[in-house]
């Protein structure tokens, strides 16, 4: 798999249709769950999901509530393993709430001003309200599973909670990288961080679908591994978009991750290359990257040091590993068409 900054997004019609069906199934339950939150918290959450403007008035239906990739993985895994996707809707809603809990907190931690082409919740309502709304959504996710009479709800709740702890560890590692010298962060550490921050929730989404299908532990673990590998491929592509992505697609300025001195996977791979370009990049990362010229020089250094090519090759390798893991759970991959379509989709575009 290769991707350049000029590539148009390659979107599987099958995946797009699947995501639309997922939104149709999940959105009513998601809105009802958010609607159960206390008023002030509900307002922040509804704004974050794109359902309302900051003043509480309704936002257009296309207001950007997200692509529903993780809920789609829950339902697709349930279907692929012989379960009833409709019965897994509460798990799909819980996963989407957990995902958006992380987004609300990430925006505060990273001080991101925009998400989905609109002001982030913390910039509109304040840091405290955004954090509290995220906390409430995570608690709501676990409450939905606790109240679900499905026999898999208990194991699903435990799996989601374990995933969120791993996510938090990944976020903490990511933050710690920012305080360390560019050459002090190893590539192994960076891969482990990305797996925890991104792969864990995609894996848990697949695992919850498998649990709701009544799959045995070996198959649950195999689809979890599939999601984790696909998630790492997703993060590799997302990191490339954070350097070379089109702002119209990413919703962020070009080179935003470099300007923020993020030690993303392509950057750390470049820094570890031992090349003159790696030394140039390290020097740039030790100083301000507050003008387009400096950001462009950093991007060029990442490319010359091999960071871009490494990330592209790694994304392809991780997708190959993902398919291998999926074949352990579903030997006849024709029955896993939805899962494969979603994995292809998430590695062909940005969040």
C-alpha positions in Angstrom: 0.0 0.0 0.0 1.3 3.4 -0.9 -0.1 6.8 -0.3 1.0 10.3 -1.3 -0.3 13.7 -0.3 -2.0 14.0 -3.6 -3.9 10.7 -3.5 -7.6 10.9 -3.6 -9.3 8.9 -0.9 -10.1 5.4 -2.0 -13.4 4.5 -0.4 -15.0 1.2 -0.8 -18.7 1.6 -1.7 -19.3 -1.5 0.3 -17.7 0.1 3.4 -19.6 3.4 2.9 -22.9 1.5 2.7 -22.0 -0.5 5.8 -21.2 2.6 7.7 -24.5 4.2 6.7 -26.4 1.1 7.8 -24.5 1.2 11.1 -25.4 4.8 11.7 -29.0 4.0 11.0 -29.0 1.2 13.5 -26.8 2.9 16.2 -27.6 6.6 16.0 -31.1 6.5 17.6 -29.8 4.5 20.6 -26.7 6.7 20.8 -28.8 9.9 20.9 -31.2 8.3 23.5 -28.2 7.4 25.7 -26.7 10.9 25.4 -30.1 12.3 26.0 -30.1 10.6 29.4 -27.2 12.7 30.6 -27.7 15.7 32.9 -28.6 18.9 31.0 -25.3 20.8 30.9 -23.3 17.7 30.2 -25.8 16.6 27.5 -25.3 20.0 25.8 -21.5 19.6 25.6 -21.9 16.0 24.3 -24.5 16.9 21.7 -22.3 19.7 20.4 -19.3 17.4 20.3 -21.3 14.8 18.3 -22.4 17.6 15.8 -26.1 17.3 16.7 -26.4 20.8 18.1 -24.8 24.2 17.7 -23.1 25.8 20.7 -26.3 27.6 21.6 -28.2 24.3 21.7 -30.1 24.7 18.5 -30.2 21.7 16.2 -27.3 21.3 13.7 -27.9 19.9 10.2 -28.2 16.1 9.9 -24.7 16.1 8.3 -23.2 17.9 11.2 -20.3 15.5 11.5 -21.1 13.0 14.2 -18.3 10.8 13.0 -18.0 7.9 10.6 -19.1 5.1 13.1 -16.2 2.9 12.2 -15.9 1.3 15.6 -19.6 0.6 16.0 -19.5 -0.9 12.5 -16.7 -3.2 13.5 -18.8 -4.4 16.5 -21.8 -5.2 14.3 -19.6 -6.7 11.4 -17.8 -9.0 13.8 -21.0 -10.2 15.4 -22.4 -10.9 11.9 -19.2 -12.6 10.6 -19.2 -15.0 13.6 -22.8 -16.0 13.2 -24.4 -13.6 15.7 -27.3 -11.2 15.5 -26.0 -7.7 14.8 -29.1 -6.1 16.2 -28.5 -7.7 19.6 -25.0 -6.1 19.6 -26.3 -2.6 19.1 -25.8 -1.7 22.8 -22.2 -2.8 22.6 -21.8 -0.7 19.4 -23.2 2.4 21.2 -20.9 1.7 24.2 -17.8 1.6 21.9 -18.8 4.9 20.2 -19.3 6.6 23.6 -15.9 5.3 24.7 -14.2 6.5 21.5 -15.7 10.0 21.9 -14.6 10.1 25.5 -11.1 9.8 24.2 -11.6 12.5 21.6 -12.9 15.0 24.1 -9.9 14.4 26.3 -7.4 14.3 23.4 -8.6 17.7 22.2 -8.0 19.2 25.6 -4.6 17.5 26.1 -3.4 18.5 22.6 -5.1 21.9 22.7 -6.6 21.2 19.3 -8.8 24.1 18.2 -10.9 22.2 15.6 -12.3 18.7 15.1 -14.5 17.7 12.1 -14.2 21.2 10.7 -15.7 23.0 13.8 -14.4 24.4 17.1 -13.6 21.7 19.6 -15.9 21.4 22.7 -13.2 22.7 25.1 -12.8 25.9 23.1 -16.5 26.5 23.2 -17.5 25.3 26.7 -14.2 25.4 28.6 -11.7 22.8 29.6 -13.5 21.6 32.7 -16.9 21.1 31.0 -15.2 19.1 28.1 -13.4 16.8 30.5 -16.4 16.2 32.6 -18.6 15.5 29.6 -16.0 12.9 28.4 -15.9 11.3 31.8 -19.7 11.1 31.8 -19.8 9.5 28.4 -17.3 6.8 29.5 -19.4 6.0 32.5 -22.5 5.9 30.3 -20.8 3.4 28.0 -20.2 1.0 30.9 -23.7 1.6 32.3 -25.2 0.6 29.0 -23.4 -2.7 29.1 -24.1 -3.3 32.7 -27.9 -2.8 32.1 -28.0 -4.9 28.9 -29.5 -8.4 29.7 -27.5 -10.1 26.9 -25.3 -12.8 28.4 -22.2 -11.3 26.8 -22.7 -7.9 28.4 -20.5 -8.7 31.5 -17.5 -9.9 29.6 -18.0 -7.1 27.1 -17.9 -4.5 29.9 -14.7 -6.0 31.3 -13.1 -6.0 27.9 -14.1 -2.4 27.2 -12.8 -1.3 30.6 -9.5 -3.1 30.1 -9.2 -1.4 26.7 -9.8 2.1 28.1 -7.1 1.5 30.8 -4.7 0.6 27.9 -5.8 3.7 26.0 -5.0 5.8 29.0 -1.6 4.2 29.3 -1.0 4.9 25.6 -2.1 8.6 26.0 0.2 9.0 29.0 3.1 7.6 27.0 2.4 9.9 24.1 2.4 12.9 26.5 5.7 11.8 28.1 7.3 11.6 24.6 6.8 15.4 24.2 9.0 16.0 27.3 11.8 13.9 26.0 14.6 14.8 23.6 13.9 13.7 20.0 16.6 11.0 20.2 15.3 9.6 23.5 12.1 8.0 22.1 12.6 4.6 20.5 10.7 3.2 17.6 9.5 0.2 19.7 8.1 2.6 22.3 6.3 4.6 19.7 4.8 1.5 18.1 3.6 0.3 21.5 2.1 3.7 22.3 0.3 3.8 18.9 -1.0 0.3 19.4 -2.5 1.2 22.8 -3.9 4.5 21.7 -5.5 3.4 18.4 -5.2 -0.4 17.9 -6.7 -1.3 21.3 -10.1 0.2 20.7 -10.4 -1.2 17.2 -9.5 -4.5 18.6 -12.0 -4.2 21.4 -14.7 -3.3 19.0 -14.2 -6.5 17.1 -13.9 -8.5 20.3 -17.2 -7.1 21.7 -18.9 -8.1 18.4 -17.4 -11.6 18.8 -18.5 -11.9 22.4 -22.1 -10.9 21.5 -22.0 -13.6 18.8 -21.1 -16.2 21.4 -17.7 -16.9 20.0 -15.1 -19.0 21.9 -12.1 -17.2 23.6 -9.7 -18.2 20.8 -11.9 -16.6 18.1 -12.5 -13.5 20.3 -8.8 -13.1 20.7 -8.1 -13.6 17.0 -10.6 -10.9 15.9 -9.2 -8.6 18.6 -5.7 -9.1 17.1 -7.2 -8.4 13.7 -8.5 -5.1 14.9 -5.3 -4.1 16.7 -3.2 -4.7 13.6 -5.6 -2.8 11.4 -5.7 -0.1 14.0 -1.9 0.3 13.9 -2.1 0.5 10.1 -4.7 3.1 10.5 -2.5 5.1 12.9 0.5 4.9 10.5 -1.7 6.4 7.7 -3.2 8.9 10.1 0.3 10.0 11.1 1.3 10.5 7.5 -1.9 12.6 7.0 -0.8 14.6 10.1 2.3 15.7 8.1 1.3 15.6 4.4 -2.5 15.5 4.6 -4.8 17.9 2.8 -6.3 20.3 5.4 -9.7 20.0 3.6 -9.7 16.3 4.5 -8.0 16.4 7.8 -9.6 19.5 9.2 -6.2 20.6 10.5 -3.5 22.8 9.0 -0.8 21.1 6.8 2.0 19.7 9.0 0.0 20.2 12.2 1.7 17.3 13.9 5.1 18.7 13.1 4.2 22.1 14.4 3.1 20.5 17.6 6.4 18.6 17.9 4.5 15.3 17.9 6.8 12.3 17.9 4.6 10.3 15.6 5.6 7.1 13.9 7.1 8.5 10.7 8.9 11.1 12.8 10.4 8.6 15.2 11.4 6.3 12.4 13.1 9.2 10.7 14.9 10.2 13.9 16.1 6.6 14.3 17.6 6.4 10.8 21.0 7.7 11.8 21.1 9.8 8.6 22.1 13.5 8.3 18.4 14.2 7.7 17.7 12.7 11.1 20.1 15.1 12.8 18.5 18.0 10.9 15.1 16.9 12.0 16.2 16.5 15.7 17.6 20.1 15.6 14.3 21.4 14.2 12.4 19.6 16.9 14.5 21.2 19.6 13.4 24.6 18.5 10.1 26.4 17.5 8.2 25.2 14.5 5.9 28.1 14.3 6.1 29.2 10.7 5.3 27.3 7.5 8.9 27.4 6.3 10.1 25.5 9.4 7.3 23.0 9.1 8.1 22.4 5.5 11.8 21.8 6.3 10.8 19.3 9.0 8.5 17.5 6.6 11.3 17.3 4.0 13.7 16.0 6.6 11.2 13.2 7.7 11.0 12.2 4.0 14.7 12.2 3.3 15.4 10.2 6.5 13.0 7.5 5.2 10.2 8.1 7.7 7.5 8.4 5.1 8.5 5.3 3.2 8.9 3.3 6.4 5.3 4.2 7.5 3.8 3.3 4.2 5.5 -0.1 4.2 4.6 -0.7 7.8 1.0 0.1 7.1 0.9 -2.5 4.3 2.7 -5.1 6.6 0.3 -4.5 9.5 -2.7 -5.0 7.2 -1.3 -8.3 6.0 -0.9 -9.4 9.6 -4.5 -8.3 10.3 -5.8 -10.5 7.5 -3.8 -13.4 8.9 -5.3 -12.9 12.4 -8.8 -12.7 10.9 -8.3 -16.0 9.1 -7.7 -17.7 12.4 -11.2 -16.7 13.6 -12.9 -17.1 10.2 -11.0 -19.4 7.9 -13.4 -18.7 5.0 -12.7 -15.0 4.6 -15.7 -14.6 2.3 -17.8 -14.6 5.5 -15.7 -11.7 6.8 -16.2 -9.3 3.9 -17.6 -6.5 6.0 -14.6 -6.6 8.4 -12.2 -6.6 5.5 -14.0 -3.7 3.8 -13.9 -1.7 7.0 -10.2 -2.4 7.5 -9.4 -1.3 4.0 -11.5 1.8 4.5 -9.8 3.0 7.7 -6.4 2.7 6.2 -7.3 4.7 3.1 -8.4 7.9 4.7 -7.9 10.0 7.8 -10.1 10.3 10.9 
